[in-house]
Amino acid sequence: MQYLNDHGSETIDLNSYATENEASRFHVFMDSNAMSGAGIVKGDLLLIDRDVTPESGMLVLAFTTEWLMRRYEVRDGKGWLLAEPMAGEPVPLSDGQIWGVVMGVHRNLVWKRKTAGTGNTSTTGGRR
């Protein structure tokens, strides 16, 4: 394992660490637990890259009738979007379009929330 030095003089740009083309990447927040079986839960920040060609087995961001982050699978020459754990029927990709491949996930373990109406923040552990 490689550590940053004790003084923090080295920095890591997580965007360039995960993708090469800055113009092709963007971030979205996961808004459900539909992919908890893949280790991605509500509140996680996902790094999406539009330049990566999706392959069967990859996690993707897609739009059908709504935005979905799902596992992309090719079966019998057809693309499908699957939740993990499996909930409901797989969504045929013919009903939508892949917008990008999930390249990374960031999760805060301690949340800072603004207290309603005060502008003050409080720190809590756990998920939002």
Buried (B, 14 or more C-beta within 10 A) or exposed (E): EEEEEEEEEEEEEEBEEBBEEEEEBBEBEBEBBBBBBBEBBBBBBBBBBBEBEBEEEBBBBBEBEEEBBBBBBEEEEEBBBBBBEEEEEBBEBEEBEBBBBBBBBEEEEEBEEEEEEEEEEEEEEEEE
